[in-house]
Amino acid sequence: MFQLLWILLIGFVLGVLARLLLRGPQAIPWWLTMLLGAGGALLGNAVAGWIGVRNTSGIDWIRHALQLGFAVALVALVAPAWTKSRGRR
């Protein structure tokens, strides 16, 4: 249970950071922001493990950068599709 809450909290933080890094409005709800951030975190962890930088002796800057990068990419891809599907311009 605690792990799920932690994933959602980190997902929300990454989603908000991703929205702040993108220019222009992203008319997506907070729950979608959280899910996209969590998805970015999972993808970033997977890629970090694949390239061998998932666990280091210090702060995992590369892993965190990958997580944020994937969160930004997901928000950038999903926000326009969400807006278009809702009929907003």
VOKEMAR-565684 format. One record per atom (N, C-alpha, C): atom name; x, y, z; residue number from 1; residue in one letter. Coordinates in nm, 3 decimals. Each point is the difference from the previous one (the first is absolute). Example, Ala and Ser with C-alpha at 12.3 -4.5 7.8 and 13.67 -1.06 7.14 Angstrom:
residues 2
SITE, atom, east, north, up, n, res
SITE, N, 1.319, -0.569, 0.780, 1, a
SITE, CA, -0.089, 0.119, 0.000, 1, a
SITE, C, 0.090, 0.120, 0.000, 1, a
SITE, N, -0.035, 0.105, -0.072, 2, s
SITE, CA, 0.082, 0.119, 0.006, 2, s
SITE, C, -0.077, 0.109, 0.073, 2, s
END
This chain:
residues 89
SITE, atom, east, north, up, n, res
SITE, N, 0.082, -0.119, 0.000, 1, m
SITE, CA, -0.082, 0.119, 0.000, 1, m
SITE, C, 0.087, 0.126, 0.000, 1, m
SITE, N, 0.104, 0.001, 0.085, 2, f
SITE, CA, 0.088, 0.116, 0.008, 2, f
SITE, C, 0.073, 0.021, -0.132, 2, f
SITE, N, 0.038, -0.110, -0.065, 3, q
SITE, CA, 0.071, 0.013, -0.127, 3, q
SITE, C, -0.089, 0.063, -0.107, 3, q
SITE, N, -0.128, -0.036, -0.003, 4, l
SITE, CA, -0.092, 0.059, -0.096, 4, l
SITE, C, -0.015, 0.151, 0.024, 4, l
SITE, N, -0.012, 0.040, 0.125, 5, l
SITE, CA, -0.007, 0.143, 0.033, 5, l
SITE, C, 0.127, 0.073, -0.042, 5, l
SITE, N, 0.114, -0.062, 0.021, 6, w
SITE, CA, 0.127, 0.059, -0.039, 6, w
SITE, C, 0.007, 0.017, -0.153, 6, w
SITE, N, -0.044, -0.102, -0.074, 7, i
SITE, CA, 0.000, 0.007, -0.146, 7, i
SITE, C, -0.089, 0.113, -0.047, 7, i
SITE, N, -0.119, 0.014, 0.059, 8, l
SITE, CA, -0.091, 0.105, -0.040, 8, l
SITE, C, 0.054, 0.139, 0.036, 8, l
SITE, N, 0.065, 0.012, 0.115, 9, l
SITE, CA, 0.059, 0.128, 0.040, 9, l
SITE, C, 0.112, 0.040, -0.096, 9, l
SITE, N, 0.089, -0.092, -0.028, 10, i
SITE, CA, 0.110, 0.028, -0.093, 10, i
SITE, C, -0.056, 0.027, -0.140, 10, i
SITE, N, -0.102, -0.074, -0.039, 11, g
SITE, CA, -0.063, 0.024, -0.129, 11, g
SITE, C, -0.060, 0.139, -0.009, 11, g
SITE, N, -0.063, 0.046, 0.108, 12, f
SITE, CA, -0.057, 0.134, 0.000, 12, f
SITE, C, 0.109, 0.106, -0.011, 12, f
SITE, N, 0.108, -0.017, 0.075, 13, v
SITE, CA, 0.110, 0.096, -0.003, 13, v
SITE, C, 0.063, 0.004, -0.140, 13, v
SITE, N, 0.026, -0.116, -0.058, 14, l
SITE, CA, 0.059, -0.004, -0.134, 14, l
SITE, C, -0.096, 0.057, -0.104, 14, l
SITE, N, -0.129, -0.028, 0.014, 15, g
SITE, CA, -0.098, 0.054, -0.093, 15, g
SITE, C, -0.008, 0.151, 0.007, 15, g
SITE, N, 0.001, 0.055, 0.121, 16, v
SITE, CA, -0.004, 0.146, 0.016, 16, v
SITE, C, 0.127, 0.063, -0.057, 16, v
SITE, N, 0.116, -0.059, 0.029, 17, l
SITE, CA, 0.125, 0.052, -0.057, 17, l
SITE, C, -0.004, -0.006, -0.152, 17, l
SITE, N, -0.052, -0.108, -0.055, 18, a
SITE, CA, -0.009, -0.013, -0.146, 18, a
SITE, C, -0.089, 0.110, -0.058, 18, a
SITE, N, -0.112, 0.028, 0.066, 19, r
SITE, CA, -0.089, 0.104, -0.049, 19, r
SITE, C, 0.064, 0.137, 0.009, 19, r
SITE, N, 0.082, 0.022, 0.104, 20, l
SITE, CA, 0.068, 0.128, 0.014, 20, l
SITE, C, 0.108, 0.019, -0.106, 20, l
SITE, N, 0.064, -0.109, -0.041, 21, l
SITE, CA, 0.106, 0.009, -0.099, 21, l
SITE, C, -0.052, 0.020, -0.142, 21, l
SITE, N, -0.124, -0.038, -0.024, 22, l
SITE, CA, -0.058, 0.017, -0.133, 22, l
SITE, C, -0.061, 0.139, -0.013, 22, l
SITE, N, 0.011, 0.057, -0.115, 23, r
SITE, CA, -0.060, 0.131, -0.024, 23, r
SITE, C, -0.144, -0.018, -0.046, 23, r
SITE, N, -0.082, 0.094, 0.035, 24, g
SITE, CA, -0.139, -0.003, -0.042, 24, g
SITE, C, -0.088, -0.077, 0.098, 24, g
SITE, N, -0.129, 0.012, -0.018, 25, p
SITE, CA, -0.092, -0.065, 0.093, 25, p
SITE, C, -0.013, -0.150, -0.027, 25, p
SITE, N, -0.013, -0.073, 0.107, 26, q
SITE, CA, -0.031, -0.142, -0.009, 26, q
SITE, C, -0.130, -0.020, 0.079, 26, q
SITE, N, -0.108, -0.012, -0.073, 27, a
SITE, CA, -0.131, -0.010, 0.064, 27, a
SITE, C, -0.031, -0.145, 0.035, 27, a
SITE, N, 0.078, -0.055, 0.092, 28, i
SITE, CA, -0.024, -0.137, 0.044, 28, i
SITE, C, -0.028, 0.003, 0.150, 28, i
SITE, N, -0.081, -0.094, 0.049, 29, p
SITE, CA, -0.031, -0.002, 0.142, 29, p
SITE, C, 0.119, -0.045, 0.085, 29, p
SITE, N, -0.010, 0.028, 0.129, 30, w
SITE, CA, 0.110, -0.032, 0.092, 30, w
SITE, C, 0.027, -0.149, 0.006, 30, w
SITE, N, -0.104, -0.083, -0.010, 31, w
SITE, CA, 0.021, -0.145, 0.009, 31, w
SITE, C, 0.075, -0.052, -0.122, 31, w
SITE, N, -0.023, 0.061, -0.116, 32, l
SITE, CA, 0.073, -0.040, -0.119, 32, l
SITE, C, 0.145, 0.047, 0.008, 32, l
SITE, N, 0.021, 0.118, 0.057, 33, t
SITE, CA, 0.136, 0.048, 0.024, 33, t
SITE, C, 0.076, -0.099, 0.088, 33, t
SITE, N, -0.066, -0.050, 0.105, 34, m
SITE, CA, 0.063, -0.094, 0.092, 34, m
SITE, C, 0.030, -0.133, -0.070, 34, m
SITE, N, -0.093, -0.049, -0.080, 35, l
SITE, CA, 0.022, -0.126, -0.070, 35, l
SITE, C, 0.112, 0.011, -0.104, 35, l
SITE, N, 0.005, 0.112, -0.070, 36, l
SITE, CA, 0.107, 0.019, -0.099, 36, l
SITE, C, 0.136, 0.013, 0.068, 36, l
SITE, N, 0.004, 0.067, 0.114, 37, g
SITE, CA, 0.124, 0.009, 0.076, 37, g
SITE, C, 0.045, -0.137, 0.050, 37, g
SITE, N, -0.095, -0.080, 0.049, 38, a
SITE, CA, 0.034, -0.135, 0.045, 38, a
SITE, C, 0.047, -0.086, -0.117, 38, a
SITE, N, -0.065, 0.017, -0.115, 39, g
SITE, CA, 0.045, -0.072, -0.119, 39, g
SITE, C, 0.140, 0.041, -0.042, 39, g
SITE, N, 0.028, 0.129, 0.009, 40, g
SITE, CA, 0.135, 0.048, -0.030, 40, g
SITE, C, 0.103, -0.057, 0.096, 40, g
SITE, N, -0.038, -0.011, 0.127, 41, a
SITE, CA, 0.091, -0.058, 0.100, 41, a
SITE, C, 0.027, -0.146, -0.031, 41, a
SITE, N, -0.102, -0.075, -0.036, 42, l
SITE, CA, 0.019, -0.141, -0.032, 42, l
SITE, C, 0.085, -0.018, -0.125, 42, l
SITE, N, -0.028, 0.079, -0.103, 43, l
SITE, CA, 0.081, -0.009, -0.122, 43, l
SITE, C, 0.145, 0.041, 0.026, 43, l
SITE, N, 0.018, 0.106, 0.078, 44, g
SITE, CA, 0.136, 0.045, 0.034, 44, g
SITE, C, 0.077, -0.105, 0.077, 44, g
SITE, N, -0.067, -0.066, 0.095, 45, n
SITE, CA, 0.065, -0.108, 0.076, 45, n
SITE, C, 0.037, -0.116, -0.091, 45, n
SITE, N, -0.090, -0.034, -0.092, 46, a
SITE, CA, 0.028, -0.111, -0.091, 46, a
SITE, C, 0.120, 0.030, -0.088, 46, a
SITE, N, 0.004, 0.119, -0.057, 47, v
SITE, CA, 0.113, 0.037, -0.087, 47, v
SITE, C, 0.129, 0.010, 0.080, 47, v
SITE, N, -0.009, 0.055, 0.122, 48, a
SITE, CA, 0.120, 0.010, 0.084, 48, a
SITE, C, 0.056, -0.139, 0.032, 48, a
SITE, N, -0.088, -0.095, 0.026, 49, g
SITE, CA, 0.045, -0.137, 0.024, 49, g
SITE, C, 0.059, -0.062, -0.125, 49, g
SITE, N, -0.060, 0.032, -0.115, 50, w
SITE, CA, 0.047, -0.055, -0.126, 50, w
SITE, C, 0.139, 0.049, -0.036, 50, w
SITE, N, 0.029, 0.129, 0.029, 51, i
SITE, CA, 0.133, 0.054, -0.034, 51, i
SITE, C, 0.099, -0.012, 0.116, 51, i
SITE, N, -0.047, -0.054, 0.113, 52, g
SITE, CA, 0.091, -0.030, 0.111, 52, g
SITE, C, 0.026, 0.113, 0.098, 52, g
SITE, N, -0.091, 0.096, 0.010, 53, v
SITE, CA, 0.021, 0.112, 0.094, 53, v
SITE, C, -0.113, 0.010, 0.103, 53, v
SITE, N, -0.071, -0.109, 0.022, 54, r
SITE, CA, -0.114, 0.005, 0.091, 54, r
SITE, C, 0.043, 0.021, 0.144, 54, r
SITE, N, 0.102, -0.069, 0.044, 55, n
SITE, CA, 0.047, 0.012, 0.138, 55, n
SITE, C, 0.146, 0.043, 0.001, 55, n
SITE, N, 0.025, 0.113, 0.061, 56, t
SITE, CA, 0.138, 0.049, 0.013, 56, t
SITE, C, 0.028, 0.023, 0.148, 56, t
SITE, N, 0.124, 0.034, 0.032, 57, s
SITE, CA, 0.036, 0.019, 0.140, 57, s
SITE, C, -0.048, 0.135, 0.055, 57, s
SITE, N, -0.036, 0.092, -0.086, 58, g
SITE, CA, -0.047, 0.130, 0.044, 58, g
SITE, C, -0.143, 0.025, -0.046, 58, g
SITE, N, -0.028, 0.124, -0.029, 59, i
SITE, CA, -0.132, 0.036, -0.052, 59, i
SITE, C, -0.006, -0.043, -0.147, 59, i
SITE, N, -0.108, -0.063, -0.037, 60, d
SITE, CA, -0.016, -0.052, -0.135, 60, d
SITE, C, -0.049, 0.108, -0.095, 60, d
SITE, N, 0.087, 0.096, -0.032, 61, w
SITE, CA, -0.040, 0.114, -0.082, 61, w
SITE, C, -0.045, -0.042, -0.139, 61, w
SITE, N, 0.070, -0.096, -0.059, 62, i
SITE, CA, -0.036, -0.043, -0.135, 62, i
SITE, C, -0.138, -0.065, 0.001, 62, i
SITE, N, -0.026, -0.084, 0.099, 63, r
SITE, CA, -0.132, -0.065, 0.011, 63, r
SITE, C, -0.109, 0.104, 0.016, 63, r
SITE, N, 0.024, 0.100, 0.087, 64, h
SITE, CA, -0.101, 0.104, 0.022, 64, h
SITE, C, -0.021, 0.085, -0.125, 64, h
SITE, N, 0.107, 0.029, -0.072, 65, a
SITE, CA, -0.013, 0.075, -0.125, 65, a
SITE, C, -0.080, -0.079, -0.103, 65, a
SITE, N, 0.023, -0.131, -0.006, 66, l
SITE, CA, -0.078, -0.084, -0.091, 66, l
SITE, C, -0.148, -0.002, 0.039, 66, l
SITE, N, -0.026, -0.010, 0.129, 67, q
SITE, CA, -0.139, 0.000, 0.046, 67, q
SITE, C, -0.070, 0.130, -0.038, 67, q
SITE, N, 0.065, 0.112, 0.026, 68, l
SITE, CA, -0.059, 0.129, -0.034, 68, l
SITE, C, -0.015, 0.016, -0.151, 68, l
SITE, N, 0.099, -0.045, -0.075, 69, g
SITE, CA, -0.008, 0.008, -0.145, 69, g
SITE, C, -0.117, -0.079, -0.056, 69, g
SITE, N, -0.021, -0.119, 0.052, 70, f
SITE, CA, -0.113, -0.080, -0.046, 70, f
SITE, C, -0.133, 0.061, 0.044, 70, f
SITE, N, -0.004, 0.059, 0.119, 71, a
SITE, CA, -0.122, 0.066, 0.045, 71, a
SITE, C, -0.033, 0.119, -0.090, 71, a
SITE, N, 0.101, 0.078, -0.036, 72, v
SITE, CA, -0.020, 0.113, -0.092, 72, v
SITE, C, -0.051, -0.051, -0.135, 72, v
SITE, N, 0.061, -0.105, -0.050, 73, a
SITE, CA, -0.042, -0.054, -0.130, 73, a
SITE, C, -0.145, -0.050, 0.006, 73, a
SITE, N, -0.037, -0.068, 0.107, 74, l
SITE, CA, -0.136, -0.050, 0.011, 74, l
SITE, C, -0.101, 0.113, 0.010, 74, l
SITE, N, 0.030, 0.102, 0.079, 75, v
SITE, CA, -0.091, 0.114, 0.011, 75, v
SITE, C, -0.009, 0.071, -0.135, 75, v
SITE, N, 0.112, 0.016, -0.068, 76, a
SITE, CA, 0.001, 0.068, -0.130, 76, a
SITE, C, -0.082, -0.077, -0.104, 76, a
SITE, N, -0.002, -0.132, 0.009, 77, l
SITE, CA, -0.075, -0.081, -0.095, 77, l
SITE, C, -0.148, -0.011, 0.037, 77, l
SITE, N, -0.029, -0.016, 0.128, 78, v
SITE, CA, -0.137, -0.028, 0.042, 78, v
SITE, C, -0.084, 0.126, 0.014, 78, v
SITE, N, 0.058, 0.110, 0.046, 79, a
SITE, CA, -0.079, 0.123, 0.024, 79, a
SITE, C, -0.073, 0.049, -0.125, 79, a
SITE, N, 0.066, 0.009, -0.116, 80, p
SITE, CA, -0.076, 0.044, -0.119, 80, p
SITE, C, -0.109, -0.100, -0.040, 80, p
SITE, N, 0.027, -0.129, 0.014, 81, a
SITE, CA, -0.100, -0.101, -0.034, 81, a
SITE, C, -0.119, 0.009, 0.095, 81, a
SITE, N, 0.028, 0.023, 0.129, 82, w
SITE, CA, -0.107, 0.015, 0.099, 82, w
SITE, C, -0.086, 0.122, -0.033, 82, w
SITE, N, 0.065, 0.111, -0.030, 83, t
SITE, CA, -0.072, 0.122, -0.034, 83, t
SITE, C, -0.085, -0.019, -0.125, 83, t
SITE, N, 0.057, -0.065, -0.100, 84, k
SITE, CA, -0.073, -0.022, -0.125, 84, k
SITE, C, -0.119, -0.092, 0.023, 84, k
SITE, N, 0.017, -0.102, 0.083, 85, s
SITE, CA, -0.110, -0.095, 0.023, 85, s
SITE, C, -0.113, 0.064, 0.081, 85, s
SITE, N, 0.031, 0.103, 0.075, 86, r
SITE, CA, -0.100, 0.070, 0.080, 86, r
SITE, C, -0.064, 0.116, -0.076, 86, r
SITE, N, 0.049, 0.031, -0.119, 87, g
SITE, CA, -0.059, 0.104, -0.082, 87, g
SITE, C, 0.041, 0.140, 0.037, 87, g
SITE, N, 0.106, 0.017, 0.081, 88, r
SITE, CA, 0.049, 0.134, 0.035, 88, r
SITE, C, 0.106, 0.042, -0.099, 88, r
SITE, N, 0.011, 0.131, -0.018, 89, r
SITE, CA, 0.104, 0.051, -0.091, 89, r
SITE, C, 0.084, 0.100, 0.070, 89, r
END
